[in-house]
Amino acid sequence: MSMINERRSFFARLLGWGTFASAAAAQPPARTAGGNPSGLGNLFLARSGRRRRESSWDRSGKNADRLQIAAGQTATFAELRGAGCIRHVWITIASNEPDYLRRLVLRAYWDGEPAPSIETPVGDFFGVGHGRVSNYWSVPLNMVTGGNPERQNRAAMNCWFPMPFANGARFTVENQGQQPVNAFYFYVDYEEYDSLPREALRFHAMWRREHPTRAAASLSQPDWNFRKSNDLVNLDGKQNYLIFEAEGRGHYVGCNVSVDHINPIPNFTWFGEGDDMMYIDGEAAPSLVGTGTEDYFCAAWGFPSGFYSAGYHGISLAGATEGPDSYSGKWTMFRYHVEDPVMFTKSIRVTIEHGHANVHANDYSSVGYWYQTEPHKRFPALLPVEARLPLPPAESLRQFWKTR
């Protein structure tokens, strides 16, 4: 191939369309559910389907564009029929109850299934843990805050993960708090199709929490140090923190992991060093093994920057990075495998160590996101609301200083 043709081929691959390629080498555009072209490079191509929306607009024509959800009530805020694909979900909430983002539970059901394919506290689903809000962005998820987010604890929350369905979809939110939700605003933007391709997988999201994680050593021992921690060995991953596991065929597309660091190594406050380990199709040993928590989340040398946002990875909530209490408090990290999904044909188990060789007894929680065939393995029972609430900041710091 000549240098000119090589350059044309490169630009064709870069832009995702065939204008620069020769007719013989031209490839059809990438297609999504419903036969629609996807991606920025194909945005000029005609699309099939019909744009639809469910929202909380006031049917009287006034400005009460919201739902109100009493304590203990479950509200269905979108019930769609036929075949289609959800392209965007926007939510914002006004509640005076502390930690309401952990008390409210988001669920979604595809094709009339009896058990949800999405089940997670609302705030964690949109990429920030511990019942907090944060002004951050990524390609599939973001939050937008205004004013003083710590004081107001309000945010606009957005999701762009595509969620196909062949025979209906239903979204609910359950208020497991003790106070009413004063306002629940939403958009569910979707495309309506005549039918869905058979190969279309269904979207899933599962929340988990382990508090505290089971530590491989007692860090309160007088002579414990970083060297002794590094001498620990973990080859089987049996005590790792479990992000999620699933059965069927599909691909893992990412997670957020939230840590409240309450059990540091004496004189070494960094909570990372824990390796990600993924088991594909029933493997006894993980075939995908990482080199450290910060490395899996696409950073390095700890998280020296603290908070940062990028398209597919970042830290949406950060604690201190300097001083005697560095790396204490509440953190949320995210990594989305949009460009590099992890495929499985029978099963998958996604885990991460809590510190090197699971040395820390910390507060871990997470949301795992994946696509798979149905029916899916039923999720474990969601923890009751009392077991989902974050530690108060003062108690978190008190526990941090016990071993610090």
N, C-alpha and C positions, 0 to 999 in steps of 0.2 A: 504494500500500500504506500502511496506517495505521502510526503509530508503534509500536503494540502488535505488529502483524504483523511489522514490521521487526525488532523485538527478538526475537520468537519465532524468526524465520528465522536471526538471528545466533547464538542459542544452539544451534539445531539444527545449524548448520554447525560450531560450536565443539566440541560434544560428539560429533558423528559419528553421531547417531541421530535418528529422526524424531518423537519424542514431542511436541516443542514445535512442530512444523510442522503445517500444515493437511493434511487427508487428500489434497487435490489436489496439494500440493507435496511430499508425503513421497517420499523416495528409498529404494531398497533399501539395506541395509547393505553396506559394502565386503566383498568376499569374497576369500579367499586360495585357494591350491591345495587341492583337495579339497572346495571349497564351504564352507569354514569361515569364520565371521565373524571379523574381526580388529580389533585396536585396543581401547584401554581403554573407549571409548564403547560398543562392541558386546560387552563381556565377558559380559553377562547372557544373550545369545542362545545357543540350543542349538547344539552343534557336532557335526559328523559326523566319522567316522574313529575310529581306536582308538590310544590312547597305547601306545607301545612304548619299550623301552630296551635298549641294549647297554652293559654296564659291566664293570669289571675285578673284580667281586666274586669271592671265593674259593669255588669250587664245592664245596669240602670242608666248608664251613660254619665254617672257622676265620677268622683275621683277616689272611691273606696276600692282601689285596685288590689285587693289583698284577701287572703283567707285569715281567719282567726281560728286557732286550734286550742281547745280547752285541755287542761291537764288530763292525761289518760286517754285522749282522743286520738284516733288514727284517721287522717284525711287522705282521700284519693285525689291527687292534684293533676293527674293526666291519665286518661283511659282511651287508648287508641285502638282502632279496628283495622282489619285487613293487613296488608303487607307494607313494609316501609323501613326507613332507617332514621333514627334520631341523630341529628347532626349537632345540636347545641342545647345545653341546659343552662339556664341562668336562674339563680335563687338569691334573694336577700331576705333577712329576717330581723324583726324587732322583738326582743324579749328582754325583760328585766331580770330574769333568773340567772344566777351565776352558773357558768359552765353549761349553758343551754346547748352549745354545739356538740356536747357529748351526750346530752339527755335526749336530743331529737334523733330519731333513727330513720334513715333513708332506705327504702326498699324498691326494687323493680322486678317485674315478672314478665317473661316473654312467652307468647303463644299459649296463654292459659295455664301455665305451669303452676302447681300448687305451692311450691317452695320458691323463695326469691333467688334470683341470680345476682342481685346486689343487696347487701345488707351491711350497713356501716353507719356509725354516727355521722351526722351531716358534715361537720367541720373536717373530720379526717378524710372523708371522701374527696373533698375539694383541695386536699394537699397540705393541710396544717393540723397538727395534733394538739393534744392537751386542752381542748376546748378554747383555743385562742384564734385570733385572726391575724393576718399579716398581709402587707401589700407586696405580693410577689407574682411572678409570671412563669409559665412554661408553655410549651406548644399545646398539650392536651388539657391543662388545668391552670386556673389562676384565682387569685383573690384581689379585690380592689378595695382599699380602705380610704376613708377620708377623715380629716380632723385628727383627733387623738385616738388611734385604734385601741390602745390599752384601756382607755377610759370608756369609750363608746362600745367596744367589742362588737362592732357591726362591720359587715363587708358585703360587697357584691361578689358572688361566687360563680365561676363559669367552668363548664366542661365541654370539650370538643371530641371526646372519644366517640366514634360512630357506634351506634347500637342498633343492629338490624333485628327485624322481627318479621315472621311470615304470617302470623295470624293473631295480631293484637299485642299490645304492650300496656302495662299498668305501673304507675309510680304512686307510692304512698309515703307519707311522713307520719311517724308516731311520736306524740309528745309524751315522753316518759318522765317529764318533770312534774313539779308540784304547783307551777304557776302557768297561766295561759300564755300562749304565743300571741302577742298583740297584732302582729302582721307577718304574713308569709307571702311574699311576692314571688312569682315564677314565670318563666318562659320555657316551653319545650318545643323547639323548632325541629321539624322532621320532614322527610320526603315520603310521599305516598307512591307505591308501585302497584302494577298489576300482579306481580309475583316476585318472589325472592329466589335467587339462584340457590340450588341445593347445597353448594359448597360454602354458603355463608355461615360463619360461626357466630355464636352468641357471646355477648360481652358479660363479664363477671367481675365483681369486686367484693372482697371479704376483709373485714376488720378483725384483728386479734389484739390481745394484750396479755402480757405476762409480767406480774408485779408481786415480788421481785423475781428476776430471772435466777435460775439455780446456779450458784457460783461454784467453781471448781476448787476454790480455796477461801479461807477466812482471811480477809485483808486486815482485820483488826489485830492479827498477831504482831507482837512488838518488833520482831525482826523481819517482817515481810517487806519486800522491796520489788522494784521493777525487774531486776535480774531474775529473782525467783519466779516471777510471773512469766518471763520469757522462757524459762526452762520447762514449763508445763507443755504437755503434748495432747493434741486432739486430732485424731485421724479419722474417726468414724462419724463425728458430727452429731452424735445422739443427743447431746445436751444443748445443741444450738437453739437459738430462738427461731421458731417456725413462723415464716411470713404467710405461707399458705401451701396447701397441697390439693391436687385435683386429679380426677380420673377421666379418661376419654382422650380425644385427639384435639390438639389446639396449639396455642402459643402464648407464652407469658410476655406481657408488654410493660411491666414495670411495677414500682411500688413507692410508697413513702414509708419511712420508718421514723418513729418519734422516740426519743430517749430523754428520761429525766435522770440525770447523773447523780446518784445518791451513794455510790460505793467506790470512791477512787482508790487507786493504789497509793500508799503513803509516799508523799513527796513526788508523785507523778499523777497529775490530774487529768490527763487525756483519757477519754472513755473509749477510743477506737481500738485499732489493731485487730479487731475481729474480722475474720475472713467470711465472705459469702461462699456458700456451698449449695449447688443445685444437683438434684438427683433426677435423671430422666428415665422414664419407662421402667421403673422398678429397680434401678441400680442399687447394689449394696453399698457402693462407694460413690461419692459424687464425681461426675465427669467434668463439671465446671467448678473450679476452686479459685478463689481470689487471693489477694495479698494484704487486705486490710480494709476496714470500714470506709475510710476516706477514699481509698482507691476504687472500691465498687461504686461510690457515688461521684466518681470522676474528678476528685480533688487529690491532694497529696500533702504529706507532712502535717497531718492533723487537719483542722479546718481553720487555718490562721486568718482567713478573711472574715470569718463569721458569716453573717447573712450574705447570700448572693443568689441571683436568678440567672438561669440559662435555659435554652430551649428544651433540653432533655434531662438536665440535672441541675441540682442546686441545693441550697439550704433555705427553706422558707421560714424557719424560725430558729433563732440563735441565742445562746446565752453569752456570758463573758468569755473573752479569749485571752485576757491578760490579767495579771495580779494573782493573789493567793487563791482566789476562788475561780480561776480560769477553767472553762469547760464544765462548770457547774450548771445547774438549772435545766431548763427545758429546751430541747432541740428537735427540729424535724428536717430530715434530708429526703430528697426525691431523686429517683433515677427511672426514666421512661425509655423502654426498649422499642421506640417507634421505628428506628432504622435498623435495629438488630434484635428482632423478637427471638425468643428461645422456644423452638418447636418441640412438641412431644406427641407421640402417637398413642401411648397407653396411659401415662401418668406423669406427674411432675411434683416435686417437693422442693420448695425454695426456702433456704434457711440462711442465717447469718450468726456468727459467733458474737457473744456479748463480751467484748474484750478478747484479747488473745487467749485461745483455749478456754473461753468462757469464764474468765477470772472474776467478772463483775456481777454483783447482785443488784441490778439496776431495774428501773421501770421502763419496759419496752412495749410499744404498741405499733401497729402498722396497718396499712391497706395494701393488699396485693390485687393487681389488675390483670386479667387475662381473657382470651377468647377460646371457646371450645365447643365441641358438639354437645347436643343435649340427648338424653337427660344428664345433668351434672350430679356429682356426689353431693348429697345434702350437707349444708354447712353445719359446723358445730353450733350448739345453742349460744346465742349472743349473751355475753355477760350481763347480769342485772345492772341497772343504772348505778347503784352504789359502788359497784366494782369497776365502773368505767371512769369515774370522776378522777381528775388529776390531783396530785398532792398539792396542798397549799404551798406557796413559795417559801414561807418561813420553815415549814416542816421539811421541805426538800433540802434547804440549805443546812438545817440542823443535822440531817442524816449525812449530808456530804461531809461535814466537818468531823463526824465520828471517826472516820478512817483517814481523813486528809492529813 
